[in-house]
C-alpha cells in the first residue's frame, strides 16, 4: 500500500484530502501542529483513526525527517494564512517548510514519487485587464490614496474602466506577504523538483468553500464570515461596494484536482489554477448565504470600509487543469449548504465576528474611505 504524507492534514483542505486518500486505498500520515486560533479546541474529531497522526511543526527538521520516512507522495498543505502584518511568519512557515522538505528529500535521496504543494490564487495579484482597445493591462495594485477616495475599479488614463479577464498560470504578481510566500513555495516546488528529479505540482487554489473551515480564523473564508453573521442574526459587513468579482470552488472539487495531479504524470512540473469556473460578486455570494439561512430580510452593511491589500477582482482561468480531465462539479450553493449544515451541527460556537472586526481595525488592516 502506497503511503501519503499530508501536512496540514487536520485543516480544511487537508482533512478532506486525507478522507479521500483513505477511501481510495492509500495509507495516510498526517503532520499538523494544531495551531491556534484555527484549531482553537485542539485536534478535530473528524480526523480518522485510520490515519497516523504526528503533532509537530513543519519548520522543524527532525519532525519533517520523521514524517517523510517511508512516504511515496506528499501533499504539502500546511500554511500560515491570515491578514495580519506579521510578515516574517508567512515566510518562516510557508517558505522554510517547503525548502526543508526538498532539502531532506535530496539529502537522503528519498524515493518520493511526487510532491503536491499548495499555492494560491493570490499569486495572480490583481490579475490581467484589457482596455477599450483590447490592449492587455497588468495593474500592480490600487494605492491607498485611490482606495481612500472610494475609487475601487481600475481605469485607463482617461478614466475609462478596464475589463477584468480570467487570469492564467503564466501570470504572477503577488501583492502581499501571504501571496509572496505562496509564490516562493510554487517556485521551489517546480524548480527544485525538476532539478532533482522529484515530480512536483503547484496548485493555485481559488477561494475554497465547504465544511470544516475553522470558525476561529479571523480572515479567511467568505462563506464562514457570512454564515456566522446570518447564523447570529447579524448583518455581515461587505467591503468596498460589494462588486468585487471572485470565483469560489468547492472543497470536494479541490480534492478531485489533488488526486488527479498526484496520479497523472502529465501534471508533473506544472502549476495549475483550481477554481470554480463561474464569477460571483461578493455581494451576490452573500445573498446566496442569506437565502440558505432564510435571512434574506437582513441586508448586508456596505459602509465604504476596505481591507488594505485586497484585490479588486480574482477569477482564475482553469482551462489548463480541465485539459487533464478535471472540471468543477459543485456550485456555490452546494458549498454554502454544506457549510451551513456543518455550522448547525456545532454545539459550542462562539460569536467572534465583532472581535475579529475590531482586531483588524486596530491593526489598520480594515480602513474607511475619507469623504
N, C-alpha and C positions, 0 to 999 in steps of 0.2 A: 504494500500500500504506500503510495507516494505521500510525502508529508509536506504540509504548507505552514509557514510562519506568517501570522497576521499581526503586525504591530498595530497598536491601537484597536485591537480586536474586541475590546469591551465598549468601543464607541459606536456611533451611529452607523456609518457605512461599514465599519469593520465587523460589527456583530452580525449584520445581515449577510456579509460575505462569508463569515465563519459558518453560519447556518447552512448556506448553500453548499459550501465545500463539503461539509459533513454529509449532507443529503445525497450528493453525487459520488460519495465514496472515498474522499480524501481523509487522511489523518491530519489533525489541525493542532497547532500550538499557538497560543495567544501570548503576546507580550504587551502589557499595559501598566501604566503607573497609577491609574485611577485618580488622576489629578483633579483636585477641586478647582473651580466650582462645577465643572462638567459632571464629575461623579461625586456630588456633594454627600451622598449617603452610602458611599463605598461601592463594593462590587455589585453590579446589577444582577437581579435574579434571573434575567433571561440568558445569562452565559451558560451554555450547555455543559453538562458534566462530562460529556464525551471528549471535550477539548481540553488539552493540557493548558494550564494557566500559569504564567510566570509574572509575578509582580515585580516590575523593575522599570528603570529609566532607559530610554533609547539612546541616551548620550553616554551611558556607562559601558566601557569596553568589555569588562568581564561579563556583564549581563548580555550584551549582544553576542559575544562568543558562545555563551551557553545556549542562547536562543537559536543560533544558526546551526547547532550540531545536528547532523542527520537530516537537514532540510533540503527538499527538492525545489520548492518555489517560495518566493517571498512576496507578500503584499505589504508594502511599507505605507501604512495609512495613518500612523501616529503623527500628530502635528499639533503645534500651538497655533490656535486660531482665535483671534479676538480683535477688538478695535482700539485697544489701549496703546499709548505711546511708549511702551517698554520695548524699544526697538531690538535690543540685543537678544531678548528671549526668543524672538522668532528665529533668529539665526542659530542660537545655541541648540534649540530643539530641532528645527526643521532641517537646516543645512548640515550641522555637525553630525546628526544621526545618519543621514544619507551617506555622507562621506565615510563614516565609520563602518557601515555595512559593506560598502565596496572595499574599503581598506582591509577588513578582516577576510572577506571572500578572496581577495587577491593574495594576501599574505599566507593564508592557509590553503590556498588552491582548492577551495571548496567546490564540489561538483553541483553547484546551483544551476538549475535548468532555466530559470527566468526570475527576474525581479520586476515587479509592477509597482511603480511609485505614484503616489497621489500628488498630482499638480492641481492647478486651479484655473478656472475661467478668468480669475482676476489677473492672471498673467497677461491677458489681452489688453488690460488697461481700458482706456476709453474706446478702443476698437477703431474701426475704419468707417469713414463717412465719404459721401460724394457731394459735390456742389451742383448747381443748376446746369452746368455744362458737362456733367458726368466725370469731372476730374476727381480722383481719389484724394482724400484729405486724411491726415493722420494726426489728430489733435493729441497733445500730450496730457493736459489736464486743464480743468477750469480753475482760474485763480480765485483766491478768497475774495478779492475785490469784486469780481463778477458775481460770485455767489451772494455776497452781502447785499447786492442790488436786486436779488431775486431773479437774475437772468440765468435761467437753468440750461438753456439749449446752446449748442454750438452754432455759430453763424459765420458767414464769409465776411470779407472786408466791407461789403456793402450792407451788412445786416440781414442778409437772406439766410434762412435756416438751412443747415446741412442735413442731408438724409443719411441715417444710420444704415449700414449694411451688415449682414451676418459675417462674422469675423472668423477666418480660418486659422489653422495651427501655424501657418507660415508667418504669422504676425505676433509680435510680443512687445509690450511696452508697460511693464509692471509699475504701478504708480505709488505703492506704499510698502511698508516693511513686510507685511504678510505676503504680498504678491512677489516681491523681490526674492524673498526666501523660498517661495514655491518654485520660482523660475530657476533658482540655483539648484534645487533638487532635480528639476527636469533636465537641466544641462549636465549635471553629474551623471544621472542615470544613463542618458543617451551616449555621452562621450566616454565615460568610464566603461560602460557596458560594451560598447563597440571595441574599444581599445583592448580590453582584457577578455574579450570573447565570452561575455556574460549576457545573454539575451535580456534586453530590458525594454520596458514600455513606460511612458509617462501619460497619465490620464488627467486631462484638464476638465475636471468636473464643473458643470454649471451649478446652479443653486439646487441642491438636493433636498427633497422633501419626503416625509414619511414618518412612521413610528420610530421611537427610541431617540429622537433628538432630545438632547438634555434640556430640562426646564430651567436650568440654572446658569446657562451660558448667556452672558449679558448681551452679546451681539448677534450671534448667528441665528438664522432661521426665520424668514418672513412668516412661514406657517406657524411656527411656535409663538412668535410675538403677537400675531393677530388672534390666534386661537386662545391664548391666555387672556387677552383683553376681552374677547366676547364671552369666554367662559365665566369671567368675573363681572360680566355686565358693564364693562367699561368701553369707552370709545377709544380705539387704538390711535396712536399718532402716526401719520404718514408724512414723511419728509418731502421737502421741495413742494411740487404741485401734484405729486402722485402719478405723474405721467411718465415716469422712468420706465423703460422697457426692459423686461427680464425674460429669460427662458428657464422655467422650472422643470426639473427632471425628477422622476420618482426613484426612490432608493432601490427598488427591485429592478428597474431598468439599468441602473448603475451596476448592480451586481451581475446582471446579464452581461454587461460590457466587460466587467472584470474577468469573469470566467472565460469569455471569448478570447480576450487578448492573452490570457495565460495559456490557453490551449492551442492557439493558432500561431504558427511560426511566421505567417505573413505580417503579424503585428510587430515583430521584433525590431528594436531600434527606431521606433516611431513614437510621436506624441499624438494623442487623439483627443478631440473635443468630445465630451459626453454631455449632451444637452437634451432638452425636451422637444426641440424642433418647432415650437409654437411660441410666439411672443405674447406676453401679457404686460399690461401696465401694472404697477404696484397697486394702484387704486382698484383696478378690476380684480386683482387677485384677492385683495382684502374683502371684496364683495362676495367672492366665492366662499371665503371662510365664514363671513357673516351669515350667508344662506345655510351653510351646513349646521351652524349653531342655532338657526332660527332667530337671529338677531339683526335682521335687515333694517329694523327701526332704529338701530344705534348707528349714527352717522360718524364716520371716522373724522378725526381732527386733522385738518391741513392748515398749519399755523405759520408756515414760512420758515420753520426750522429746517436745518440741513445738517448732514454729517460731513464734516470736512474730510475730503479724501474719497468720498463715494464717487462711483462712475455714474454718468447720466444714463447710459444705455449699456446693456450687456446681453448679447444674444450670440451664441456660437454656431458656426457652420459645422454640421455633423456629417456632411457627405462622405468624409474620409472613413469614418467608422462604419457608416452604413454600407460602404463598399465591401466590408468584410462580412456582411450579412446581418448586422445588428440594426435594430430600429427601436425607438421608444414606443412601448405598447400601452403605457398607462397615462392617464390625463391628470391635469392639475386637480380636478375634482376627486379623482381616486386618491391622490396624495393627501388632500385635506381630510377626506373621510377617514382614512387610516390613522392620521394623527389625532383627529378628534376622538375616535374610538379609544385610542391609546390614552389620551388625556382623561377621558371619562372613567377609565378603568382604575385610575390612581385614587388613593385614599388619603394622601397626606401632602397635597400640593400647597406650596406657599405662594402668596401673591407677591412676586418680586418685580413686577413691571415698574412700579414707582421708584424702587431702589435703583434699578438698572438705569432708568432715565436720569435720575438725579446724579448718579455716579459719572455718567458720560458727560453731563453738563459741567460738573466740577472739573473734569479733565479737559474741558474745552474741545471735546470731540463733537458734541451737538451744539450748534450755534444758531443764531437767529438773524434774519435779514435786518438791515437798517433802512427803514422807510424814510 
